[in-house]
Amino acid sequence: MDSANIDTVRPAPEAVQTTAKPDVKALVSLCDPDMVDINALITERMQSEVAVIPALAAHLIAAGGKRLRPLLCVAAARLCGTGNTHHYNLSAAVEFIHTATLLHDDVVDSSQLRRGKVAAHLIWGAPSSVLVGDFLFARAFELMVETGSLRALDILSKASAVITQGEVLQLMKAFDLNLSQADYIEIISSKTAALFAAASESGAVASGASEEKIQALYDYGMNLGLAFQIQDDILDYQGSAADLGKNAGDDFAEGKATLPLILAMQATPAEAAFWDRVIGRREQADGDFQRAQGLMVSSGALDAARSVARTYADKARASLEIFEAGPWRSALENLAVYSVERQT
């Protein structure tokens, strides 16, 4: 599908405003009947005769999480009036792909927490975490093939490759003081938004929707994913471990040049020596993260980043205008609002 305007975005004065309460309750409620069967399918397909595989997979999958990607697949299929249950397999596949990437990422980043629990690699070891991630990728492809939809298989397999490319690009760009906003958007469009877009697009494809509706839901997922990741990156400088399910400041410690950091560095040229030390030369000391947080607040970088996120959320909502008004469209519109107003 065509890219959904993933160039550098600045806040738009005409951005759509909404009074919708920012939560996902309506979407979760609508998807509940489908998710009962999808969760059962997820549990069934992560089983193995090798005991460590289901134990390690369940450690992460059963820890909760928003399940946004499977919810997107379900909502897209239902919004398009699906007459089959192909989206069950695709939703489970999307969750396995996402879980596999988290297992791999936590090893690469040496993360301590995931979804409020000790990261799997600290319990079972890095090799087991990586290999269970590979197992989940394989299960995801089995689920896709069973639908008989080559197009859905193409969408999700390509998204899997794009996600990996995005993670490698981010790794290569770590501690890069010259990373631009456009570079950052390229990274998050690959590592995060690609799976949001694929989940929405594959749900529409599974329902037999028109090309116009498939494109609209791809655009929705892409822009939603961008908004969601920018807000995630903002929360890394604002939240707590209890709220986030991971340690606040992880991005700063790992030298990830996220949008808040890029904007803060641009807005505080007098602090160039500080940014060079903590990001460029990787020399971080106690109190540096708190100083960085203070600079982001005083410079307006966090507010500016959130304005960019809201612009993407507005684009996501606008892409749904071709659909008739109703509970599914309303729930997806509300999800776009939630993506940038949430605090976890």
C-alpha positions as CSV (number, residue, x, y, z in Angstrom):
1,M,0.0,0.0,0.0
2,D,1.0,3.6,-0.4
3,S,2.7,5.3,2.6
4,A,0.4,7.4,4.7
5,N,2.2,10.7,4.8
6,I,5.1,9.7,7.1
7,D,7.2,12.8,6.3
8,T,8.2,15.2,9.1
9,V,4.9,16.6,10.5
10,R,4.4,19.8,12.3
11,P,1.4,20.7,14.3
12,A,-1.5,21.7,12.1
13,P,-3.7,24.7,13.2
14,E,-6.7,23.1,11.6
15,A,-6.2,19.8,13.5
16,V,-9.6,18.2,14.3
17,Q,-10.6,18.6,17.9
18,T,-12.8,16.1,19.8
19,T,-14.5,15.8,23.2
20,A,-14.4,12.0,23.2
21,K,-13.3,10.4,26.4
22,P,-9.8,9.0,25.7
23,D,-10.0,5.3,26.5
24,V,-10.3,2.0,24.8
25,K,-13.2,0.6,26.7
26,A,-15.7,0.8,23.8
27,L,-13.3,-0.9,21.4
28,V,-12.5,-3.6,23.9
29,S,-16.2,-4.2,24.6
30,L,-17.0,-4.5,20.9
31,C,-14.1,-6.9,20.3
32,D,-14.8,-9.0,23.4
33,P,-16.8,-11.8,21.6
34,D,-14.1,-12.2,19.0
35,M,-11.2,-11.9,21.5
36,V,-12.5,-14.8,23.5
37,D,-11.8,-17.1,20.6
38,I,-8.6,-15.3,19.6
39,N,-7.2,-15.5,23.1
40,A,-8.0,-19.2,23.1
41,L,-6.2,-19.6,19.8
42,I,-3.2,-17.7,21.1
43,T,-3.0,-20.0,24.1
44,E,-3.4,-23.1,22.0
45,R,-0.7,-22.1,19.4
46,M,2.0,-21.1,21.9
47,Q,2.0,-24.7,23.3
48,S,5.0,-27.0,22.7
49,E,6.4,-30.2,24.0
50,V,9.5,-28.2,25.0
51,A,8.3,-26.8,28.3
52,V,10.3,-23.6,28.3
53,I,8.6,-22.4,25.2
54,P,5.0,-22.0,26.5
55,A,6.3,-20.9,29.9
56,L,8.5,-18.1,28.5
57,A,5.8,-17.1,25.9
58,A,3.1,-17.0,28.6
59,H,5.4,-14.9,30.9
60,L,5.0,-12.0,28.4
61,I,1.7,-12.8,26.7
62,A,-0.2,-13.4,29.9
63,A,1.3,-10.3,31.5
64,G,-1.4,-8.2,29.9
65,G,-0.6,-5.4,27.5
66,K,-3.2,-3.5,25.6
67,R,-3.6,-6.1,22.8
68,L,-4.1,-3.1,20.5
69,R,-2.8,-4.9,17.3
70,P,-5.2,-7.8,17.5
71,L,-8.0,-5.4,18.4
72,L,-7.2,-3.3,15.3
73,C,-7.4,-6.4,13.1
74,V,-10.8,-7.4,14.6
75,A,-12.1,-3.8,14.4
76,A,-11.1,-3.4,10.8
77,A,-12.7,-6.7,9.8
78,R,-15.9,-5.9,11.6
79,L,-16.0,-2.3,10.3
80,C,-15.9,-3.7,6.8
81,G,-18.7,-6.2,7.5
82,T,-16.8,-9.4,7.5
83,G,-18.7,-12.6,6.9
84,N,-15.9,-15.0,8.0
85,T,-13.5,-15.6,10.9
86,H,-10.2,-15.3,9.0
87,H,-9.4,-12.3,11.3
88,Y,-9.1,-14.7,14.2
89,N,-6.0,-16.3,12.7
90,L,-4.6,-13.0,11.6
91,S,-5.2,-11.3,15.0
92,A,-3.4,-14.2,16.8
93,A,-0.6,-13.9,14.2
94,V,-0.2,-10.2,14.8
95,E,0.0,-10.8,18.5
96,F,2.7,-13.4,18.0
97,I,4.7,-11.2,15.7
98,H,4.5,-8.3,18.3
99,T,5.5,-10.6,21.2
100,A,8.4,-12.0,19.2
101,T,9.7,-8.5,18.5
102,L,9.4,-7.6,22.2
103,L,11.4,-10.7,23.2
104,H,14.1,-9.8,20.7
105,D,14.2,-6.1,21.6
106,D,14.5,-6.8,25.3
107,V,17.6,-8.9,24.7
108,V,19.1,-6.2,22.3
109,D,18.3,-3.4,24.7
110,S,19.2,-5.3,27.9
111,S,15.8,-4.3,29.3
112,Q,15.0,-5.0,32.9
113,L,11.2,-4.8,32.9
114,R,8.5,-5.6,30.4
115,R,4.8,-5.0,31.1
116,G,5.7,-4.6,34.8
117,K,7.4,-8.0,35.1
118,V,11.1,-9.0,35.0
119,A,12.1,-9.3,31.4
120,A,12.1,-12.9,30.1
121,H,15.8,-12.9,29.2
122,L,16.7,-12.3,32.8
123,I,14.8,-15.4,33.9
124,W,15.4,-17.9,31.1
125,G,18.5,-16.3,29.5
126,A,19.0,-14.4,26.2
127,P,19.4,-17.5,24.0
128,S,16.0,-18.9,25.1
129,S,14.3,-15.6,24.7
130,V,15.6,-15.1,21.2
131,L,14.7,-18.7,20.2
132,V,11.2,-18.5,21.7
133,G,10.7,-15.3,19.7
134,D,11.7,-17.3,16.6
135,F,9.1,-20.0,17.5
136,L,6.4,-17.3,17.8
137,F,7.3,-15.9,14.4
138,A,7.0,-19.5,12.9
139,R,3.6,-20.0,14.6
140,A,2.4,-16.6,13.2
141,F,3.2,-17.7,9.7
142,E,1.4,-21.0,10.2
143,L,-1.7,-19.0,11.3
144,M,-1.5,-16.8,8.3
145,V,-1.2,-19.7,5.8
146,E,-4.3,-21.3,7.3
147,T,-6.5,-18.4,6.2
148,G,-5.6,-19.2,2.5
149,S,-5.2,-15.5,1.9
150,L,-1.9,-14.9,0.0
151,R,-2.5,-11.2,0.2
152,A,-2.8,-11.2,4.0
153,L,0.3,-13.4,4.2
154,D,2.1,-10.9,2.0
155,I,1.0,-7.9,4.2
156,L,2.1,-9.5,7.5
157,S,5.3,-11.1,6.2
158,K,6.4,-7.8,4.7
159,A,5.6,-6.0,7.9
160,S,7.7,-8.5,9.8
161,A,10.7,-7.6,7.6
162,V,10.1,-3.9,7.9
163,I,9.9,-4.1,11.7
164,T,13.3,-5.8,11.8
165,Q,14.8,-3.2,9.5
166,G,13.4,-0.4,11.7
167,E,15.0,-2.0,14.8
168,V,18.3,-2.4,13.1
169,L,18.2,1.2,11.9
170,Q,17.4,2.4,15.4
171,L,20.3,0.4,16.7
172,M,22.6,2.0,14.1
173,K,21.4,5.5,14.9
174,A,21.7,5.2,18.7
175,F,23.8,8.0,20.3
176,D,23.5,9.9,17.0
177,L,23.3,13.6,17.9
178,N,22.5,14.5,14.2
179,L,19.4,12.3,13.9
180,S,16.7,14.4,12.2
181,Q,13.0,14.4,12.9
182,A,12.5,12.8,9.4
183,D,15.0,10.1,10.3
184,Y,13.1,9.4,13.6
185,I,9.8,9.2,11.7
186,E,11.3,6.7,9.3
187,I,12.5,4.6,12.2
188,I,9.2,4.5,14.1
189,S,7.1,4.1,10.9
190,S,9.1,0.8,10.5
191,K,9.5,-0.5,14.0
192,T,6.0,0.4,15.3
193,A,3.6,1.8,12.8
194,A,4.2,-0.9,10.2
195,L,2.5,-3.6,12.4
196,F,-0.4,-1.3,13.3
197,A,-0.9,-0.6,9.6
198,A,-0.6,-4.3,8.7
199,A,-3.1,-5.4,11.4
200,S,-5.7,-2.9,10.2
201,E,-5.0,-3.6,6.5
202,S,-5.1,-7.4,6.9
203,G,-8.3,-7.2,8.8
204,A,-9.9,-5.3,5.9
205,V,-8.5,-7.7,3.3
206,A,-9.8,-10.7,5.3
207,S,-13.3,-9.2,5.2
208,G,-13.2,-8.8,1.4
209,A,-13.4,-5.0,1.6
210,S,-13.0,-2.7,-1.3
211,E,-9.6,-1.3,-2.2
212,E,-10.6,2.2,-1.0
213,K,-11.5,0.8,2.4
214,I,-8.4,-1.3,2.6
215,Q,-6.3,1.8,1.8
216,A,-8.2,3.8,4.4
217,L,-7.6,1.3,7.1
218,Y,-3.9,1.0,6.2
219,D,-3.6,4.8,6.5
220,Y,-5.5,4.7,9.8
221,G,-3.1,2.1,11.3
222,M,0.0,3.8,10.0
223,N,-0.9,7.2,11.5
224,L,-2.2,5.7,14.7
225,G,1.0,3.8,15.1
226,L,3.1,6.9,14.6
227,A,1.0,8.8,17.2
228,F,1.1,5.9,19.6
229,Q,4.9,5.6,19.4
230,I,5.6,9.3,19.8
231,Q,3.4,9.3,23.0
232,D,5.3,6.2,24.2
233,D,8.5,8.2,23.8
234,I,7.1,11.2,25.6
235,L,6.0,8.9,28.5
236,D,9.5,7.5,28.8
237,Y,10.5,11.0,30.1
238,Q,7.3,11.5,32.2
239,G,6.0,8.2,33.5
240,S,7.0,5.8,36.3
241,A,7.9,2.2,36.1
242,A,4.6,1.3,37.8
243,D,2.6,3.1,35.1
244,L,4.7,2.2,32.1
245,G,5.5,-1.5,32.9
246,K,9.1,-0.7,32.2
247,N,11.7,1.6,33.7
248,A,11.3,5.3,32.9
249,G,14.3,6.7,31.2
250,D,15.2,3.6,29.3
251,D,15.4,5.4,26.0
252,F,17.7,8.0,27.5
253,A,20.0,5.4,29.0
254,E,20.1,3.5,25.7
255,G,20.9,6.6,23.7
256,K,17.7,6.4,21.6
257,A,17.2,9.7,19.8
258,T,13.4,9.9,20.1
259,L,11.4,12.9,19.1
260,P,11.4,14.5,22.6
261,L,15.2,14.3,22.8
262,I,15.6,15.6,19.2
263,L,13.4,18.6,20.0
264,A,15.0,19.3,23.3
265,M,18.5,19.2,21.8
266,Q,17.4,21.6,19.1
267,A,15.7,24.0,21.6
268,T,18.6,24.1,24.1
269,P,21.8,24.9,22.1
270,A,23.4,26.3,25.2
271,E,23.3,22.7,26.6
272,A,25.2,21.3,23.7
273,A,28.1,20.1,25.9
274,F,25.6,18.3,28.2
275,W,23.9,16.5,25.2
276,D,27.3,15.6,23.7
277,R,28.4,14.0,26.9
278,V,25.3,12.0,27.8
279,I,24.2,11.0,24.3
280,G,27.2,11.5,21.9
281,R,29.9,10.1,24.2
282,R,27.6,7.9,26.3
283,E,28.9,9.2,29.6
284,Q,25.9,9.3,31.9
285,A,26.0,9.9,35.6
286,D,23.5,10.1,38.5
287,G,21.1,13.0,38.0
288,D,21.6,13.3,34.2
289,F,18.2,11.9,33.4
290,Q,16.5,14.3,35.8
291,R,18.4,17.2,34.2
292,A,17.3,16.0,30.7
293,Q,13.7,15.9,31.9
294,G,14.0,19.4,33.2
295,L,15.4,20.7,30.0
296,M,12.6,19.0,28.0
297,V,9.9,20.7,30.1
298,S,11.5,24.1,30.2
299,S,12.2,24.1,26.4
300,G,8.7,23.0,25.5
301,A,10.0,19.9,23.8
302,L,7.5,17.5,25.3
303,D,4.6,19.8,24.4
304,A,5.9,20.1,20.9
305,A,6.3,16.4,20.5
306,R,2.8,15.8,21.7
307,S,1.5,18.3,19.2
308,V,3.1,16.2,16.4
309,A,1.5,13.1,17.9
310,R,-1.9,14.8,17.8
311,T,-1.5,15.7,14.2
312,Y,-0.9,12.0,13.3
313,A,-3.9,11.1,15.5
314,D,-6.0,13.5,13.6
315,K,-4.9,12.0,10.3
316,A,-5.9,8.6,11.6
317,R,-9.3,9.8,12.4
318,A,-9.8,11.6,9.1
319,S,-9.0,8.4,7.2
320,L,-12.2,6.8,8.7
321,E,-14.5,9.3,7.1
322,I,-15.3,7.0,4.2
323,F,-17.0,4.6,6.6
324,E,-20.6,5.0,7.8
325,A,-21.0,6.4,11.3
326,G,-21.5,3.6,13.9
327,P,-20.0,2.0,17.0
328,W,-17.0,0.5,15.2
329,R,-16.0,3.7,13.5
330,S,-16.6,5.7,16.8
331,A,-14.4,3.2,18.8
332,L,-11.6,3.6,16.3
333,E,-11.8,7.3,16.3
334,N,-11.8,7.3,20.1
335,L,-8.7,5.0,20.0
336,A,-6.9,7.7,18.0
337,V,-7.6,10.2,20.7
338,Y,-6.5,7.8,23.4
339,S,-3.2,7.2,21.7
340,V,-2.0,10.6,22.5
341,E,-3.9,11.4,25.7
342,R,-3.0,8.2,27.6
343,Q,-0.6,8.1,30.5
344,T,0.4,4.4,30.4
